[in-house]
Amino acid sequence: MTADSDADALLIERIKLGDMRAFEMLVVKYQRRIERLIGRMVRDSDLVQDIAQETFIRAYRAIPQFRGESAFLAVLTAIRYSQV
């Protein structure tokens, strides 16, 4: 695991314990990257933001099942591709 993955894993464990601030930290960390990826396929900026928000909502709901076998960014990317 990389230091980045280790940091994400620690945040995810905090989220599982109910720490919403930890989830906010993950959103801040990955929001721009996810929006750029979505923007490559969707030109409507409002739609990009909506899809990004839905991506993070789905990720939050999936946190209890997250086992750390993949990087959190990979999970976000997979969710994003399932929406566009």
C-alpha positions as CSV (number, residue, x, y, z in Angstrom):
1,M,0.0,0.0,0.0
2,T,1.1,3.5,-0.6
3,A,1.1,6.3,2.0
4,D,-1.9,7.8,0.2
5,S,-3.8,4.5,0.4
6,D,-2.8,4.1,4.0
7,A,-4.2,7.6,4.7
8,D,-7.4,6.8,2.9
9,A,-7.7,3.5,4.8
10,L,-7.5,5.4,8.1
11,L,-10.1,7.9,7.0
12,I,-12.4,5.0,5.9
13,E,-12.0,3.3,9.3
14,R,-13.0,6.6,11.0
15,I,-16.0,6.9,8.7
16,K,-17.1,3.4,9.7
17,L,-17.0,4.6,13.3
18,G,-19.3,7.5,12.4
19,D,-16.8,10.3,11.8
20,M,-18.4,12.5,9.1
21,R,-15.5,14.9,9.1
22,A,-13.3,12.0,7.8
23,F,-15.7,11.6,4.8
24,E,-15.6,15.3,4.1
25,M,-11.8,15.0,4.0
26,L,-12.0,12.3,1.3
27,V,-14.5,14.4,-0.7
28,V,-12.2,17.4,-0.6
29,K,-9.2,15.2,-1.5
30,Y,-10.9,13.6,-4.6
31,Q,-13.7,15.9,-5.7
32,R,-11.7,17.9,-8.3
33,R,-10.2,14.7,-9.8
34,I,-13.6,13.0,-10.1
35,E,-15.2,16.1,-11.6
36,R,-12.4,16.3,-14.2
37,L,-12.9,12.7,-15.1
38,I,-16.6,13.2,-15.5
39,G,-16.1,16.4,-17.4
40,R,-14.3,14.4,-20.1
41,M,-17.5,12.6,-20.9
42,V,-20.1,15.2,-19.9
43,R,-19.9,18.7,-21.2
44,D,-22.7,20.2,-19.0
45,S,-21.0,21.6,-15.9
46,D,-24.2,21.3,-13.8
47,L,-24.5,17.7,-14.8
48,V,-20.8,17.1,-14.0
49,Q,-21.4,18.4,-10.4
50,D,-24.6,16.3,-10.0
51,I,-22.8,13.1,-11.2
52,A,-19.9,13.8,-8.9
53,Q,-22.2,14.4,-5.9
54,E,-24.1,11.1,-6.7
55,T,-20.7,9.3,-6.9
56,F,-19.8,10.4,-3.4
57,I,-23.2,9.5,-2.1
58,R,-22.9,6.0,-3.5
59,A,-19.3,5.8,-2.1
60,Y,-20.5,6.8,1.3
61,R,-23.3,4.2,1.3
62,A,-20.7,1.6,0.2
63,I,-18.2,2.4,3.0
64,P,-19.4,-0.4,5.3
65,Q,-18.5,-3.0,2.7
66,F,-15.2,-1.4,1.8
67,R,-12.4,-3.9,2.6
68,G,-9.5,-1.9,1.3
69,E,-8.7,-4.4,-1.5
70,S,-8.7,-1.5,-3.9
71,A,-7.7,2.1,-3.6
72,F,-10.6,4.5,-2.7
73,L,-10.0,6.4,-5.9
74,A,-10.5,3.2,-7.9
75,V,-13.8,2.7,-6.2
76,L,-14.9,6.2,-7.0
77,T,-13.9,5.8,-10.6
78,A,-15.8,2.5,-10.9
79,I,-18.9,4.2,-9.4
80,R,-18.5,7.1,-11.7
81,Y,-18.3,4.9,-14.8
82,S,-21.5,3.1,-13.7
83,Q,-23.3,6.4,-13.8
84,V,-22.2,8.0,-17.1
